[in-house]
Amino acid sequence: MNTLLIQTTNSQELILVENFLKQHHLKSRILTDDDKEDIVLGRMIEETNYAETVDTTEFVKQLRS
């Protein structure tokens, strides 16, 4: 299965796209801000290199300075 993201510029465009998808019996879902945030956080977690760690003491020193 493939996924297509479409970003509309206004509510009229969104309604047009939704209607088209419904008429053609295609599944669709509107992402909430929380959904979008979850996607970004998930990607950040996937891309994080845990091999590079910082000493906790050094980290706290840097925060306090």
CHARMM-style PDB file with segment names, atoms N, HN, CA, C and O in Angstrom:
ATOM      1  N   MET     1       0.838  -1.165   0.000  1.00  0.00      PROA
ATOM      2  CA  MET     1       0.000   0.000   0.000  1.00  0.00      PROA
ATOM      3  C   MET     1       0.891   1.239   0.000  1.00  0.00      PROA
ATOM      4  O   MET     1       1.911   1.268   0.687  1.00  0.00      PROA
ATOM      5  N   ASN     2       0.519   2.241  -0.750  1.00  0.00      PROA
ATOM      6  HN  ASN     2      -0.310   2.218  -1.309  1.00  0.00      PROA
ATOM      7  CA  ASN     2       1.238   3.510  -0.804  1.00  0.00      PROA
ATOM      8  C   ASN     2       0.429   4.588  -0.117  1.00  0.00      PROA
ATOM      9  O   ASN     2      -0.788   4.478   0.026  1.00  0.00      PROA
ATOM     10  N   THR     3       1.114   5.619   0.302  1.00  0.00      PROA
ATOM     11  HN  THR     3       2.104   5.708   0.186  1.00  0.00      PROA
ATOM     12  CA  THR     3       0.467   6.735   0.990  1.00  0.00      PROA
ATOM     13  C   THR     3       0.801   8.020   0.266  1.00  0.00      PROA
ATOM     14  O   THR     3       1.938   8.236  -0.154  1.00  0.00      PROA
ATOM     15  N   LEU     4      -0.189   8.860   0.126  1.00  0.00      PROA
ATOM     16  HN  LEU     4      -1.113   8.684   0.467  1.00  0.00      PROA
ATOM     17  CA  LEU     4      -0.022  10.163  -0.512  1.00  0.00      PROA
ATOM     18  C   LEU     4      -0.478  11.226   0.468  1.00  0.00      PROA
ATOM     19  O   LEU     4      -1.596  11.161   0.979  1.00  0.00      PROA
ATOM     20  N   LEU     5       0.376  12.204   0.735  1.00  0.00      PROA
ATOM     21  HN  LEU     5       1.284  12.257   0.320  1.00  0.00      PROA
ATOM     22  CA  LEU     5       0.001  13.329   1.585  1.00  0.00      PROA
ATOM     23  C   LEU     5      -0.315  14.514   0.703  1.00  0.00      PROA
ATOM     24  O   LEU     5       0.438  14.837  -0.216  1.00  0.00      PROA
ATOM     25  N   ILE     6      -1.422  15.157   0.983  1.00  0.00      PROA
ATOM     26  HN  ILE     6      -2.033  14.895   1.730  1.00  0.00      PROA
ATOM     27  CA  ILE     6      -1.827  16.336   0.217  1.00  0.00      PROA
ATOM     28  C   ILE     6      -2.049  17.467   1.202  1.00  0.00      PROA
ATOM     29  O   ILE     6      -2.790  17.316   2.173  1.00  0.00      PROA
ATOM     30  N   GLN     7      -1.412  18.591   0.954  1.00  0.00      PROA
ATOM     31  HN  GLN     7      -0.810  18.713   0.165  1.00  0.00      PROA
ATOM     32  CA  GLN     7      -1.594  19.751   1.819  1.00  0.00      PROA
ATOM     33  C   GLN     7      -2.379  20.795   1.046  1.00  0.00      PROA
ATOM     34  O   GLN     7      -1.937  21.277   0.003  1.00  0.00      PROA
ATOM     35  N   THR     8      -3.541  21.137   1.567  1.00  0.00      PROA
ATOM     36  HN  THR     8      -3.900  20.746   2.414  1.00  0.00      PROA
ATOM     37  CA  THR     8      -4.376  22.139   0.908  1.00  0.00      PROA
ATOM     38  C   THR     8      -4.098  23.503   1.523  1.00  0.00      PROA
ATOM     39  O   THR     8      -3.603  23.604   2.646  1.00  0.00      PROA
ATOM     40  N   THR     9      -4.424  24.546   0.775  1.00  0.00      PROA
ATOM     41  HN  THR     9      -4.826  24.464  -0.137  1.00  0.00      PROA
ATOM     42  CA  THR     9      -4.159  25.897   1.267  1.00  0.00      PROA
ATOM     43  C   THR     9      -5.367  26.525   1.947  1.00  0.00      PROA
ATOM     44  O   THR     9      -5.239  27.529   2.647  1.00  0.00      PROA
ATOM     45  N   ASN    10      -6.540  25.932   1.741  1.00  0.00      PROA
ATOM     46  HN  ASN    10      -6.643  25.115   1.172  1.00  0.00      PROA
ATOM     47  CA  ASN    10      -7.725  26.478   2.396  1.00  0.00      PROA
ATOM     48  C   ASN    10      -8.781  25.382   2.547  1.00  0.00      PROA
ATOM     49  O   ASN    10      -8.632  24.278   2.022  1.00  0.00      PROA
ATOM     50  N   SER    11      -9.836  25.707   3.267  1.00  0.00      PROA
ATOM     51  HN  SER    11      -9.957  26.603   3.693  1.00  0.00      PROA
ATOM     52  CA  SER    11     -10.860  24.698   3.563  1.00  0.00      PROA
ATOM     53  C   SER    11     -11.637  24.278   2.317  1.00  0.00      PROA
ATOM     54  O   SER    11     -12.101  23.141   2.234  1.00  0.00      PROA
ATOM     55  N   GLN    12     -11.784  25.176   1.355  1.00  0.00      PROA
ATOM     56  HN  GLN    12     -11.408  26.100   1.423  1.00  0.00      PROA
ATOM     57  CA  GLN    12     -12.488  24.807   0.113  1.00  0.00      PROA
ATOM     58  C   GLN    12     -11.736  23.712  -0.636  1.00  0.00      PROA
ATOM     59  O   GLN    12     -12.340  22.749  -1.108  1.00  0.00      PROA
ATOM     60  N   GLU    13     -10.438  23.859  -0.741  1.00  0.00      PROA
ATOM     61  HN  GLU    13      -9.947  24.641  -0.358  1.00  0.00      PROA
ATOM     62  CA  GLU    13      -9.631  22.835  -1.410  1.00  0.00      PROA
ATOM     63  C   GLU    13      -9.730  21.506  -0.672  1.00  0.00      PROA
ATOM     64  O   GLU    13      -9.826  20.444  -1.288  1.00  0.00      PROA
ATOM     65  N   LEU    14      -9.705  21.580   0.647  1.00  0.00      PROA
ATOM     66  HN  LEU    14      -9.628  22.442   1.147  1.00  0.00      PROA
ATOM     67  CA  LEU    14      -9.805  20.367   1.447  1.00  0.00      PROA
ATOM     68  C   LEU    14     -11.132  19.655   1.180  1.00  0.00      PROA
ATOM     69  O   LEU    14     -11.161  18.435   1.023  1.00  0.00      PROA
ATOM     70  N   ILE    15     -12.201  20.396   1.129  1.00  0.00      PROA
ATOM     71  HN  ILE    15     -12.177  21.387   1.256  1.00  0.00      PROA
ATOM     72  CA  ILE    15     -13.524  19.814   0.856  1.00  0.00      PROA
ATOM     73  C   ILE    15     -13.562  19.186  -0.539  1.00  0.00      PROA
ATOM     74  O   ILE    15     -14.115  18.100  -0.715  1.00  0.00      PROA
ATOM     75  N   LEU    16     -12.984  19.859  -1.520  1.00  0.00      PROA
ATOM     76  HN  LEU    16     -12.535  20.741  -1.377  1.00  0.00      PROA
ATOM     77  CA  LEU    16     -12.947  19.314  -2.884  1.00  0.00      PROA
ATOM     78  C   LEU    16     -12.193  17.989  -2.930  1.00  0.00      PROA
ATOM     79  O   LEU    16     -12.647  17.026  -3.548  1.00  0.00      PROA
ATOM     80  N   VAL    17     -11.049  17.952  -2.279  1.00  0.00      PROA
ATOM     81  HN  VAL    17     -10.679  18.735  -1.777  1.00  0.00      PROA
ATOM     82  CA  VAL    17     -10.239  16.738  -2.277  1.00  0.00      PROA
ATOM     83  C   VAL    17     -10.983  15.621  -1.539  1.00  0.00      PROA
ATOM     84  O   VAL    17     -11.032  14.486  -2.015  1.00  0.00      PROA
ATOM     85  N   GLU    18     -11.559  15.941  -0.385  1.00  0.00      PROA
ATOM     86  HN  GLU    18     -11.520  16.863   0.002  1.00  0.00      PROA
ATOM     87  CA  GLU    18     -12.315  14.939   0.369  1.00  0.00      PROA
ATOM     88  C   GLU    18     -13.468  14.373  -0.461  1.00  0.00      PROA
ATOM     89  O   GLU    18     -13.689  13.162  -0.488  1.00  0.00      PROA
ATOM     90  N   ASN    19     -14.190  15.252  -1.129  1.00  0.00      PROA
ATOM     91  HN  ASN    19     -14.010  16.235  -1.107  1.00  0.00      PROA
ATOM     92  CA  ASN    19     -15.314  14.796  -1.955  1.00  0.00      PROA
ATOM     93  C   ASN    19     -14.847  13.896  -3.089  1.00  0.00      PROA
ATOM     94  O   ASN    19     -15.479  12.878  -3.373  1.00  0.00      PROA
ATOM     95  N   PHE    20     -13.760  14.258  -3.731  1.00  0.00      PROA
ATOM     96  HN  PHE    20     -13.248  15.085  -3.500  1.00  0.00      PROA
ATOM     97  CA  PHE    20     -13.217  13.438  -4.814  1.00  0.00      PROA
ATOM     98  C   PHE    20     -12.870  12.043  -4.300  1.00  0.00      PROA
ATOM     99  O   PHE    20     -13.214  11.037  -4.922  1.00  0.00      PROA
ATOM    100  N   LEU    21     -12.190  11.996  -3.165  1.00  0.00      PROA
ATOM    101  HN  LEU    21     -11.911  12.813  -2.660  1.00  0.00      PROA
ATOM    102  CA  LEU    21     -11.778  10.710  -2.595  1.00  0.00      PROA
ATOM    103  C   LEU    21     -12.983   9.862  -2.214  1.00  0.00      PROA
ATOM    104  O   LEU    21     -12.989   8.652  -2.441  1.00  0.00      PROA
ATOM    105  N   LYS    22     -13.995  10.484  -1.642  1.00  0.00      PROA
ATOM    106  HN  LYS    22     -13.990  11.467  -1.457  1.00  0.00      PROA
ATOM    107  CA  LYS    22     -15.208   9.750  -1.272  1.00  0.00      PROA
ATOM    108  C   LYS    22     -15.915   9.201  -2.512  1.00  0.00      PROA
ATOM    109  O   LYS    22     -16.362   8.054  -2.521  1.00  0.00      PROA
ATOM    110  N   GLN    23     -16.013  10.018  -3.549  1.00  0.00      PROA
ATOM    111  HN  GLN    23     -15.650  10.950  -3.542  1.00  0.00      PROA
ATOM    112  CA  GLN    23     -16.681   9.593  -4.783  1.00  0.00      PROA
ATOM    113  C   GLN    23     -15.983   8.398  -5.415  1.00  0.00      PROA
ATOM    114  O   GLN    23     -16.624   7.555  -6.042  1.00  0.00      PROA
ATOM    115  N   HSD    24     -14.680   8.330  -5.248  1.00  0.00      PROA
ATOM    116  HN  HSD    24     -14.160   9.015  -4.738  1.00  0.00      PROA
ATOM    117  CA  HSD    24     -13.904   7.242  -5.849  1.00  0.00      PROA
ATOM    118  C   HSD    24     -13.595   6.124  -4.849  1.00  0.00      PROA
ATOM    119  O   HSD    24     -12.757   5.259  -5.100  1.00  0.00      PROA
ATOM    120  N   HSD    25     -14.283   6.165  -3.726  1.00  0.00      PROA
ATOM    121  HN  HSD    25     -14.964   6.868  -3.522  1.00  0.00      PROA
ATOM    122  CA  HSD    25     -14.165   5.132  -2.687  1.00  0.00      PROA
ATOM    123  C   HSD    25     -12.719   4.892  -2.260  1.00  0.00      PROA
ATOM    124  O   HSD    25     -12.280   3.752  -2.113  1.00  0.00      PROA
ATOM    125  N   LEU    26     -11.987   5.998  -2.062  1.00  0.00      PROA
ATOM    126  HN  LEU    26     -12.345   6.924  -2.181  1.00  0.00      PROA
ATOM    127  CA  LEU    26     -10.600   5.926  -1.610  1.00  0.00      PROA
ATOM    128  C   LEU    26     -10.545   6.306  -0.138  1.00  0.00      PROA
ATOM    129  O   LEU    26     -11.195   7.256   0.297  1.00  0.00      PROA
ATOM    130  N   LYS    27      -9.765   5.556   0.615  1.00  0.00      PROA
ATOM    131  HN  LYS    27      -9.237   4.784   0.262  1.00  0.00      PROA
ATOM    132  CA  LYS    27      -9.623   5.853   2.034  1.00  0.00      PROA
ATOM    133  C   LYS    27      -8.868   7.162   2.213  1.00  0.00      PROA
ATOM    134  O   LYS    27      -7.936   7.468   1.468  1.00  0.00      PROA
ATOM    135  N   SER    28      -9.282   7.918   3.201  1.00  0.00      PROA
ATOM    136  HN  SER    28     -10.038   7.670   3.805  1.00  0.00      PROA
ATOM    137  CA  SER    28      -8.569   9.158   3.505  1.00  0.00      PROA
ATOM    138  C   SER    28      -8.689   9.442   4.991  1.00  0.00      PROA
ATOM    139  O   SER    28      -9.561   8.916   5.682  1.00  0.00      PROA
ATOM    140  N   ARG    29      -7.802  10.275   5.450  1.00  0.00      PROA
ATOM    141  HN  ARG    29      -7.093  10.702   4.889  1.00  0.00      PROA
ATOM    142  CA  ARG    29      -7.795  10.661   6.851  1.00  0.00      PROA
ATOM    143  C   ARG    29      -7.150  12.024   6.961  1.00  0.00      PROA
ATOM    144  O   ARG    29      -6.124  12.282   6.331  1.00  0.00      PROA
ATOM    145  N   ILE    30      -7.734  12.887   7.747  1.00  0.00      PROA
ATOM    146  HN  ILE    30      -8.567  12.677   8.259  1.00  0.00      PROA
ATOM    147  CA  ILE    30      -7.149  14.196   7.996  1.00  0.00      PROA
ATOM    148  C   ILE    30      -6.273  14.084   9.236  1.00  0.00      PROA
ATOM    149  O   ILE    30      -6.721  13.620  10.284  1.00  0.00      PROA
ATOM    150  N   LEU    31      -5.023  14.512   9.110  1.00  0.00      PROA
ATOM    151  HN  LEU    31      -4.658  14.890   8.259  1.00  0.00      PROA
ATOM    152  CA  LEU    31      -4.094  14.441  10.223  1.00  0.00      PROA
ATOM    153  C   LEU    31      -4.282  15.651  11.135  1.00  0.00      PROA
ATOM    154  O   LEU    31      -4.361  16.790  10.676  1.00  0.00      PROA
ATOM    155  N   THR    32      -4.350  15.379  12.423  1.00  0.00      PROA
ATOM    156  HN  THR    32      -4.285  14.453  12.797  1.00  0.00      PROA
ATOM    157  CA  THR    32      -4.414  16.461  13.404  1.00  0.00      PROA
ATOM    158  C   THR    32      -3.001  16.980  13.646  1.00  0.00      PROA
ATOM    159  O   THR    32      -2.024  16.384  13.192  1.00  0.00      PROA
ATOM    160  N   ASP    33      -2.904  18.086  14.359  1.00  0.00      PROA
ATOM    161  HN  ASP    33      -3.698  18.570  14.727  1.00  0.00      PROA
ATOM    162  CA  ASP    33      -1.584  18.599  14.716  1.00  0.00      PROA
ATOM    163  C   ASP    33      -0.826  17.585  15.564  1.00  0.00      PROA
ATOM    164  O   ASP    33       0.389  17.441  15.425  1.00  0.00      PROA
ATOM    165  N   ASP    34      -1.541  16.879  16.446  1.00  0.00      PROA
ATOM    166  HN  ASP    34      -2.527  16.995  16.559  1.00  0.00      PROA
ATOM    167  CA  ASP    34      -0.896  15.844  17.258  1.00  0.00      PROA
ATOM    168  C   ASP    34      -0.361  14.710  16.385  1.00  0.00      PROA
ATOM    169  O   ASP    34       0.728  14.197  16.641  1.00  0.00      PROA
ATOM    170  N   ASP    35      -1.116  14.312  15.355  1.00  0.00      PROA
ATOM    171  HN  ASP    35      -2.001  14.729  15.147  1.00  0.00      PROA
ATOM    172  CA  ASP    35      -0.657  13.263  14.436  1.00  0.00      PROA
ATOM    173  C   ASP    35       0.630  13.689  13.744  1.00  0.00      PROA
ATOM    174  O   ASP    35       1.579  12.912  13.646  1.00  0.00      PROA
ATOM    175  N   LYS    36       0.656  14.930  13.264  1.00  0.00      PROA
ATOM    176  HN  LYS    36      -0.115  15.562  13.343  1.00  0.00      PROA
ATOM    177  CA  LYS    36       1.842  15.438  12.564  1.00  0.00      PROA
ATOM    178  C   LYS    36       3.043  15.498  13.510  1.00  0.00      PROA
ATOM    179  O   LYS    36       4.165  15.169  13.126  1.00  0.00      PROA
ATOM    180  N   GLU    37       2.792  15.923  14.752  1.00  0.00      PROA
ATOM    181  HN  GLU    37       1.880  16.191  15.064  1.00  0.00      PROA
ATOM    182  CA  GLU    37       3.868  15.979  15.737  1.00  0.00      PROA
ATOM    183  C   GLU    37       4.410  14.581  16.021  1.00  0.00      PROA
ATOM    184  O   GLU    37       5.621  14.398  16.142  1.00  0.00      PROA
ATOM    185  N   ASP    38       3.524  13.601  16.126  1.00  0.00      PROA
ATOM    186  HN  ASP    38       2.540  13.751  16.028  1.00  0.00      PROA
ATOM    187  CA  ASP    38       3.951  12.219  16.364  1.00  0.00      PROA
ATOM    188  C   ASP    38       4.831  11.702  15.230  1.00  0.00      PROA
ATOM    189  O   ASP    38       5.810  10.996  15.472  1.00  0.00      PROA
ATOM    190  N   ILE    39       4.486  12.051  14.000  1.00  0.00      PROA
ATOM    191  HN  ILE    39       3.691  12.625  13.803  1.00  0.00      PROA
ATOM    192  CA  ILE    39       5.277  11.628  12.843  1.00  0.00      PROA
ATOM    193  C   ILE    39       6.685  12.229  12.922  1.00  0.00      PROA
ATOM    194  O   ILE    39       7.680  11.534  12.715  1.00  0.00      PROA
ATOM    195  N   VAL    40       6.751  13.516  13.220  1.00  0.00      PROA
ATOM    196  HN  VAL    40       5.943  14.080  13.388  1.00  0.00      PROA
ATOM    197  CA  VAL    40       8.054  14.190  13.308  1.00  0.00      PROA
ATOM    198  C   VAL    40       8.885  13.591  14.439  1.00  0.00      PROA
ATOM    199  O   VAL    40      10.070  13.316  14.255  1.00  0.00      PROA
ATOM    200  N   LEU    41       8.280  13.389  15.600  1.00  0.00      PROA
ATOM    201  HN  LEU    41       7.317  13.613  15.750  1.00  0.00      PROA
ATOM    202  CA  LEU    41       9.019  12.814  16.726  1.00  0.00      PROA
ATOM    203  C   LEU    41       9.502  11.397  16.409  1.00  0.00      PROA
ATOM    204  O   LEU    41      10.617  11.021  16.770  1.00  0.00      PROA
ATOM    205  N   GLY    42       8.666  10.625  15.741  1.00  0.00      PROA
ATOM    206  HN  GLY    42       7.760  10.931  15.448  1.00  0.00      PROA
ATOM    207  CA  GLY    42       9.057   9.274  15.339  1.00  0.00      PROA
ATOM    208  C   GLY    42      10.256   9.288  14.407  1.00  0.00      PROA
ATOM    209  O   GLY    42      11.178   8.485  14.549  1.00  0.00      PROA
ATOM    210  N   ARG    43      10.233  10.210  13.452  1.00  0.00      PROA
ATOM    211  HN  ARG    43       9.484  10.863  13.337  1.00  0.00      PROA
ATOM    212  CA  ARG    43      11.374  10.316  12.519  1.00  0.00      PROA
ATOM    213  C   ARG    43      12.638  10.744  13.251  1.00  0.00      PROA
ATOM    214  O   ARG    43      13.726  10.246  12.962  1.00  0.00      PROA
ATOM    215  N   MET    44      12.496  11.666  14.200  1.00  0.00      PROA
ATOM    216  HN  MET    44      11.613  12.071  14.435  1.00  0.00      PROA
ATOM    217  CA  MET    44      13.660  12.109  14.969  1.00  0.00      PROA
ATOM    218  C   MET    44      14.248  10.952  15.766  1.00  0.00      PROA
ATOM    219  O   MET    44      15.468  10.808  15.846  1.00  0.00      PROA
ATOM    220  N   ILE    45      13.390  10.133  16.352  1.00  0.00      PROA
ATOM    221  HN  ILE    45      12.399  10.250  16.287  1.00  0.00      PROA
ATOM    222  CA  ILE    45      13.863   8.979  17.110  1.00  0.00      PROA
ATOM    223  C   ILE    45      14.595   8.007  16.193  1.00  0.00      PROA
ATOM    224  O   ILE    45      15.646   7.482  16.561  1.00  0.00      PROA
ATOM    225  N   GLU    46      14.050   7.761  14.999  1.00  0.00      PROA
ATOM    226  HN  GLU    46      13.196   8.187  14.700  1.00  0.00      PROA
ATOM    227  CA  GLU    46      14.688   6.851  14.044  1.00  0.00      PROA
ATOM    228  C   GLU    46      16.059   7.362  13.611  1.00  0.00      PROA
ATOM    229  O   GLU    46      16.981   6.572  13.405  1.00  0.00      PROA
ATOM    230  N   GLU    47      16.195   8.680  13.472  1.00  0.00      PROA
ATOM    231  HN  GLU    47      15.447   9.321  13.639  1.00  0.00      PROA
ATOM    232  CA  GLU    47      17.432   9.265  12.951  1.00  0.00      PROA
ATOM    233  C   GLU    47      18.473   9.542  14.037  1.00  0.00      PROA
ATOM    234  O   GLU    47      19.607   9.910  13.730  1.00  0.00      PROA
ATOM    235  N   THR    48      18.096   9.368  15.297  1.00  0.00      PROA
ATOM    236  HN  THR    48      17.175   9.069  15.547  1.00  0.00      PROA
ATOM    237  CA  THR    48      19.019   9.653  16.394  1.00  0.00      PROA
ATOM    238  C   THR    48      20.121   8.606  16.448  1.00  0.00      PROA
ATOM    239  O   THR    48      19.861   7.405  16.384  1.00  0.00      PROA
ATOM    240  N   ASN    49      21.346   9.077  16.567  1.00  0.00      PROA
ATOM    241  HN  ASN    49      21.558  10.053  16.620  1.00  0.00      PROA
ATOM    242  CA  ASN    49      22.500   8.196  16.681  1.00  0.00      PROA
ATOM    243  C   ASN    49      22.826   8.048  18.157  1.00  0.00      PROA
ATOM    244  O   ASN    49      23.437   8.933  18.756  1.00  0.00      PROA
ATOM    245  N   TYR    50      22.421   6.933  18.740  1.00  0.00      PROA
ATOM    246  HN  TYR    50      21.925   6.214  18.253  1.00  0.00      PROA
ATOM    247  CA  TYR    50      22.641   6.720  20.162  1.00  0.00      PROA
ATOM    248  C   TYR    50      24.081   6.317  20.484  1.00  0.00      PROA
ATOM    249  O   TYR    50      24.445   6.203  21.654  1.00  0.00      PROA
ATOM    250  N   ALA    51      24.887   6.104  19.467  1.00  0.00      PROA
ATOM    251  HN  ALA    51      24.591   6.197  18.516  1.00  0.00      PROA
ATOM    252  CA  ALA    51      26.294   5.785  19.701  1.00  0.00      PROA
ATOM    253  C   ALA    51      27.040   7.019  20.216  1.00  0.00      PROA
ATOM    254  O   ALA    51      28.049   6.899  20.910  1.00  0.00      PROA
ATOM    255  N   GLU    52      26.541   8.184  19.875  1.00  0.00      PROA
ATOM    256  HN  GLU    52      25.721   8.282  19.311  1.00  0.00      PROA
ATOM    257  CA  GLU    52      27.165   9.428  20.324  1.00  0.00      PROA
ATOM    258  C   GLU    52      26.438   9.900  21.578  1.00  0.00      PROA
ATOM    259  O   GLU    52      25.338  10.447  21.496  1.00  0.00      PROA
ATOM    260  N   THR    53      27.052   9.688  22.732  1.00  0.00      PROA
ATOM    261  HN  THR    53      27.945   9.243  22.798  1.00  0.00      PROA
ATOM    262  CA  THR    53      26.442  10.122  23.980  1.00  0.00      PROA
ATOM    263  C   THR    53      27.335  11.141  24.660  1.00  0.00      PROA
ATOM    264  O   THR    53      28.534  11.214  24.388  1.00  0.00      PROA
ATOM    265  N   VAL    54      26.749  11.918  25.536  1.00  0.00      PROA
ATOM    266  HN  VAL    54      25.775  11.859  25.757  1.00  0.00      PROA
ATOM    267  CA  VAL    54      27.479  12.948  26.262  1.00  0.00      PROA
ATOM    268  C   VAL    54      27.451  12.581  27.735  1.00  0.00      PROA
ATOM    269  O   VAL    54      26.438  12.111  28.253  1.00  0.00      PROA
ATOM    270  N   ASP    55      28.572  12.801  28.400  1.00  0.00      PROA
ATOM    271  HN  ASP    55      29.395  13.183  27.979  1.00  0.00      PROA
ATOM    272  CA  ASP    55      28.649  12.555  29.835  1.00  0.00      PROA
ATOM    273  C   ASP    55      27.647  13.455  30.548  1.00  0.00      PROA
ATOM    274  O   ASP    55      27.579  14.655  30.281  1.00  0.00      PROA
ATOM    275  N   THR    56      26.873  12.870  31.456  1.00  0.00      PROA
ATOM    276  HN  THR    56      26.929  11.895  31.674  1.00  0.00      PROA
ATOM    277  CA  THR    56      25.821  13.613  32.151  1.00  0.00      PROA
ATOM    278  C   THR    56      26.384  14.791  32.935  1.00  0.00      PROA
ATOM    279  O   THR    56      25.813  15.881  32.915  1.00  0.00      PROA
ATOM    280  N   THR    57      27.482  14.582  33.613  1.00  0.00      PROA
ATOM    281  HN  THR    57      27.946  13.697  33.629  1.00  0.00      PROA
ATOM    282  CA  THR    57      28.089  15.662  34.400  1.00  0.00      PROA
ATOM    283  C   THR    57      28.485  16.823  33.497  1.00  0.00      PROA
ATOM    284  O   THR    57      28.236  17.985  33.820  1.00  0.00      PROA
ATOM    285  N   GLU    58      29.093  16.507  32.381  1.00  0.00      PROA
ATOM    286  HN  GLU    58      29.295  15.563  32.119  1.00  0.00      PROA
ATOM    287  CA  GLU    58      29.507  17.548  31.432  1.00  0.00      PROA
ATOM    288  C   GLU    58      28.289  18.278  30.869  1.00  0.00      PROA
ATOM    289  O   GLU    58      28.315  19.495  30.683  1.00  0.00      PROA
ATOM    290  N   PHE    59      27.250  17.542  30.607  1.00  0.00      PROA
ATOM    291  HN  PHE    59      27.229  16.554  30.758  1.00  0.00      PROA
ATOM    292  CA  PHE    59      26.015  18.128  30.080  1.00  0.00      PROA
ATOM    293  C   PHE    59      25.416  19.126  31.079  1.00  0.00      PROA
ATOM    294  O   PHE    59      25.019  20.229  30.704  1.00  0.00      PROA
ATOM    295  N   VAL    60      25.358  18.730  32.340  1.00  0.00      PROA
ATOM    296  HN  VAL    60      25.680  17.834  32.645  1.00  0.00      PROA
ATOM    297  CA  VAL    60      24.806  19.619  33.383  1.00  0.00      PROA
ATOM    298  C   VAL    60      25.679  20.863  33.535  1.00  0.00      PROA
ATOM    299  O   VAL    60      25.158  21.963  33.715  1.00  0.00      PROA
ATOM    300  N   LYS    61      27.001  20.699  33.465  1.00  0.00      PROA
ATOM    301  HN  LYS    61      27.424  19.804  33.318  1.00  0.00      PROA
ATOM    302  CA  LYS    61      27.911  21.850  33.530  1.00  0.00      PROA
ATOM    303  C   LYS    61      27.602  22.844  32.413  1.00  0.00      PROA
ATOM    304  O   LYS    61      27.536  24.052  32.642  1.00  0.00      PROA
ATOM    305  N   GLN    62      27.415  22.322  31.204  1.00  0.00      PROA
ATOM    306  HN  GLN    62      27.469  21.341  31.018  1.00  0.00      PROA
ATOM    307  CA  GLN    62      27.127  23.187  30.056  1.00  0.00      PROA
ATOM    308  C   GLN    62      25.798  23.921  30.240  1.00  0.00      PROA
ATOM    309  O   GLN    62      25.679  25.084  29.855  1.00  0.00      PROA
ATOM    310  N   LEU    63      24.810  23.262  30.818  1.00  0.00      PROA
ATOM    311  HN  LEU    63      24.907  22.317  31.131  1.00  0.00      PROA
ATOM    312  CA  LEU    63      23.515  23.905  31.051  1.00  0.00      PROA
ATOM    313  C   LEU    63      23.623  25.037  32.059  1.00  0.00      PROA
ATOM    314  O   LEU    63      22.969  26.071  31.925  1.00  0.00      PROA
ATOM    315  N   ARG    64      24.449  24.830  33.059  1.00  0.00      PROA
ATOM    316  HN  ARG    64      24.981  23.990  33.168  1.00  0.00      PROA
ATOM    317  CA  ARG    64      24.572  25.828  34.134  1.00  0.00      PROA
ATOM    318  C   ARG    64      25.440  27.006  33.738  1.00  0.00      PROA
ATOM    319  O   ARG    64      25.364  28.060  34.369  1.00  0.00      PROA
ATOM    320  N   SER    65      26.252  26.860  32.724  1.00  0.00      PROA
ATOM    321  HN  SER    65      26.314  26.004  32.212  1.00  0.00      PROA
ATOM    322  CA  SER    65      27.152  27.972  32.337  1.00  0.00      PROA
ATOM    323  C   SER    65      26.492  28.924  31.364  1.00  0.00      PROA
ATOM    324  OT1 SER    65      27.109  29.904  30.944  1.00  0.00      PROA
TER     325      SER     65
END
